[in-house]
Amino acid sequence: MEGTGALSTRTFFTEEITVDGTNGVKYITIHDHHLIAAGVGDNLNNVYYSVYNDPNNFTGTGAGSVQISDKIQGIKGFRTDLIVFAENSIHKLININDANNIRIDPITENVGCLSGYSIQEIAGDLIFLAPDGLRTVAGTSRIGDVELGTVTKAIQPIITELAENVNEYIINSVVLRDKSQYRLFYSDTDLTNVSQKGIIGTLRPNGFEWSETLGIEVTAINSGFNNNGIEKFFHGDTDGYVYTHDFGDNFDGAAVDARYQTPNYDYGDLGTLKTLHYIKLSIGPENEVQPTLRVRFDYDSNETPQPDDYILDSVPAPSLFGSALFGTAKFGASEQPLVRLALQGSGYSNSFRVLTNDTNAPYTINGLYIDYIPSGRR
């Protein structure tokens, strides 16, 4: 091995832990000073817990197991309780350090979890994939009580397709804390015909905003903090590579195809013809960007003239104090510039699509303002 830099090494120790005979374990977590195991061999309804402060010992004083009447799909600590996700129900394990009062209490007998690998904690809530969508387990105002809520009604067709075919996918998920994002990836288990999809939920003050990703094969994903306390994300694929996740402006050197699509707007009156005057787009670029705007009238009707695409080549990169370079950055460039663009064409309704296919910096569409002129009724 040749090199001029110092070689840094670390030593890791491994140990085999016996939970229940020779059976394998599918789900593990740490909760209240215990190592918790579930999905064990032919005891798929059991939750096992180790001795207090001794994760290697599942047979000593303080260790034990509890059983529920449903196949366990995942486990996750939530405040002082351990939430047990099963196929058709959800429970919580309480009093784990009190051998006389430890018990399993049901949260619901009507909602189950489709994949333990979809369970993550974000903003103090647990989120998981249920048959009717992504749901959260949230704490209510009553001490020790919880409530369930659905957060994916806006993308219900995508979630329904995923839920109905969940056994055909490899499910993985991760939370990006600095972006308040929950990301769930699902790839086809038939590795000769891989379908590489994912959904991203960004938590806003009014709830989650959702988008869809294509082309990222994720067979495993995780996050951790480096020596500087900075969180890093990594994912792997079936080719055996480990990638730095959410870093850079390309897909392993390839251009990123990004699209933002609005609904079809009729502005409250489908019977009135509207001539578009101009649009104002609020864009949050991280650096120089050049997105394309596409306008389509009357649900992209072949009977309505459709204008050519517009190139937004006047989006100034933000000039931030402490990072902008004199002679390079544009003085006074806003962090969230408002771009005005004159439009052509008319119709009874119209939609907008902002798209890029390049290796430029990321950007955010914050909102848009449309000015139009009513020009008659049919």
N, C-alpha and C positions, 0 to 999 in steps of 0.2 A: 504494500500500500504506500503510495507516494503522496506527498503533500507538504506544504510549508506551515499550515496552521496546527494549533494544538488539538489533539484528539480527546474529545470528551466522552467518557463512558459512564454508564449507570448499571447497577446490578439489581435484578429483580428476582424475587423468590416466589415459588409456586408451591402449593400444597393441595393434595387431593382431600376433599371433604366428603364424608359419607352422611347423607341426609336420611335415606331410607333404603337400606340394603344396597343393591348394585344398580338401582334405577337412576336414570338421568333426570336432571332438573331443567325446566324450561324457563321459569321466571324467578329472579332473585331481586331483593332490595334490602336496604338497611332501614330499620325503623326502631326508634326508642332503645338503642343499644343492643338490638338483636339483628342477626341475619335471618331474613325471611325467605322461604323457598316455597314454590308452588309449581303445579304442572309436573308432578313427579311420577314417572313411569305409569303404573296402573292405578295409582291413587290420585287421579286428576281432580278430585273434589276436596283434597286436603291442603291446608296451609300449615307449614312447619316453621317453627321458630327456635333459634339456638339459645344457648345459655346466655344470660345477661353479660355483656362485654366479652363474650367468648364466641366469635363467629364460627370457629372450627368445631364446636361441640354441640351436637344435636341429641345427645343421650344423657347429659348430666342434669343436675338439679336446676330447675328454671326453664329447661327446654321442654318442648311438647308439640302438639299439633291439634288443630280443630278442623272439623268437617262441615261442609255445607251440602245442600242437596242438588247442586248444579256444578257443571264442569267449569273449572276456573280458567279464565282467559288472560288475567293479568293482575298485578298487585302494585299498589303505590301508597306511600305515606302521605297523609293529608292532615296537617295540624297534629293533634294528639292521637289520631286514629289511623288505622291501616285500612284503606279501601280495597276491597276484594271484588274484582270485576269477573262476572261469570257470563255464560252464554245467554241466559235469559233473566238474569237478576244481578243486583249489586248489593253488597253487604259491607259492613265495617266491623273490624276486629278491635275491641276495646279492652282496657284493663290487662294489657299483655304482661305487666309485672305483678299482677295479683292473681296467684294460682287459684284462689277460691272464687274469684269473680270474673275471670276472663271469659269472654263470650263473643259470639257473632250476632250482630243485630242487622236485620234487613233494612236497606234504604229503599229499594223498590223491587217488586217481583214481576214488573211489566216491561222493564228495559234492560237489555243486555249489552255486552261488548263484543264486537266482531273480531278485534285484534288487540292483543296486549301490547303490540309494538306501536300502536297509535296513541298510547297514554302518555301525556306530558303535563307538566305544570307550567302555567303561564299566568302572570299577574295575580297570583294567589289562588287560582282555580285549577282544577284538573280537567283536561279535555280528552275525549276519547271518541272512537268511531262506534256509533250505535247503528242499528238497522235503519233508523229514520234520519240519520245525519250525524254530524259531529255535535256532541253534547258536552256540557260542563257540569262538574260537581262543585257547587258553590256553598259556602257557609252562610246560613241565615242569621237573623238577629237573635234567635234563640240559641243558648249555649248548647253545643253538642249536636245541633240539628244541621241538616244539609238540604239542598234543593237541586233539582236537575233542570237544565235549560238547553234548548236547541239553538245553535248559532249559525246554521248553514242554509237557511231557507232561501237565501238569494242565489245559491248554486245547487238547488235541489236536484235538477236533472243529472248533474255530474255525480253527486253523492249517491243518488239512487242507482246509477249504473255501477258504481264502485261497490256498493253494499250488496247488490244482487249477484255480483261475480267475485266476491272477496276471496274465495278459495282459489281463484285463478291468478292471484297476485301475491307478490312478495311485498309486505307492508313495512315501512319504516318511517320514523318521524323524528323531529328535533325542534327545539325552540331556540331562536336567535334573540337573546335577551336585549341586546343593544338596539334592535329594531322592533322589539315587541311583536315578533313574528312566530307563528306556528307553521311548520312545513311538514307536509305528509307526502311521501313518495310511494308509488305503487308500480312495480314492474311485473310483466307477465312471467309466470313460473315456467312457461315453455321457452327455454333460453335460446331456442333456434328461431324464435319469432317474437323478439322482445318488444313489448309495448312500454315505452318509457314516459310516464306521466307523473304529475304531482300537483298539489294545490297548496297555496300559500295564503294564510290568514294573517292580516296585519291588524293589530288591536288599536282601535281609535277610541276617542271619548264616547262615541255613539255606538260602539260595537265593532265587530270584525268587518274588514273589507277583504274580499277574496279575489284571487287571480289563479290562473292555471299555468303550469309549466309543461313543456314537452322536450324530449331529447336528453334528459339526465337520467341515466340508469343508476339506481341506488339500491344495492343489496344490503348495505349496512351504513349507518350514519351515527355520528356521536360528536359531542363537544367536550371541551376541557379548557382549563386555564394554564397558560405557560408560566415561565419563571417570573415574568413581569406582571402577572395578574391579568393578562389580556386573554379574553376568551377566543379560542380557535375552533374551527369546525372542519371535520373530515368525513368523506364518504368513500365507499368502495364499490366496485362493480364486478361483473362476472369475468372480466379479462384479468382480474387479479391486481388491479392498480388501486392505490389509495390516493385520492385527490384532496387538495385543499378546497374546501367548499366555500362558496360565496366570497371569492377573491378574484380580482382582475376584471377585465372587460371583455372576455371571450370564453368560449367553451373549448378548452384545451386547444386554443389556437384558431378555432372556427368562429365565424361571426355569430352574434346573438340576434335571433329573430324575435322582436318584441312588438306586441300589438295591444293597443287600448281601444276598445270598441264601445260606443255609446248606444243606448236604445234608439229607436226611431221616434223622433219628436214630432208631434203634430201641434204643439203649442196651445193645446186646449180646444182646437177647432180643426177637425180633419177636412171640413168642407171648404176652407179658405185656402186659396193659392198664396204661397209666400215666396217672395223674391229675397234671397239672402243678400245682405249688405256687407257685413264684416263679422269676424269672430275675434274675440280676445281669449287667448289661452294663457293660463297661469302655469308656468313650468318651473320645476326645481331641478336644474342641471347640476351635476357634480363637476363637470368640466365642459369643454366644447362639445356640442351635440348638433345634429342636423336631422331632425325627424321629418317625416312626410305626413301631410294631412290629406285624407281622402274623404270627399263628400259624396253621399249617395242619396238620391231623391226617390220618394215613393217606393220604399222597400226595394231599391235597386231595380226598378222596373225597366224593361227593354223599351217601353213606349215613351219614356222620359229621357231627354238628353242628359247625360252625366258628364260633369266637368272633369278635366284632367287633374291629376294629383298636384298638390301645392308643396313646394320644398320650403321648410322653415330654416332658412340659412342665416337668420339674424337673431339667434338666441344667444345672448351674451353669457359667458361663463361667469360665475359669481366671483367677486373680488372681496375676500375675507381678510380682515386685519390680522397680521401675523403670518399669513401664508401667501398672500398675493405678491407677485414679483413686479418691481418697478420696470417699466419698459416692455412688459409681457402682458400682464393683466390689464383689463379695461377699467379705467377709473370710474367709480360710481356704479359699476354693474351690480345689480341687485341679486340677493341670494335666491329670490323667487321672482324672476322677471315676468312681466306681462307682455305677451307678444300679440300685436294687432295685425290681422291679415284680411285684405279685401277678398270677397268671395263672388262667384258667379253662379247663375242657375236659379231655378225656381221649381217648386213642387208643393204638394199638399202636406208632405212630411219629409223629413230627412234625418240621416244619421251621420256621425263623424267617426273616423278611424284615424288614430295616430300610430304610425308604424316606423320602425327602423330595422335594418339588417346590416349591422356593421360591428366594429370593435371599438366604437367610441364609448365615452363615459356613460354611466346610468343617468336616468332623469326620472322625475316624478310629474305626473299630470295632476295638478291640484284642483283645477276647475276650469270652466269655460263660460263665456258670455257671448250670446248670439244676438246680432241686430238684424232684423228682417223687416220687409215692407209688405203688408197685405195687398194683394193685387187682383182680387176678384174671387167670386164663389162659383162653384159648379152647380 
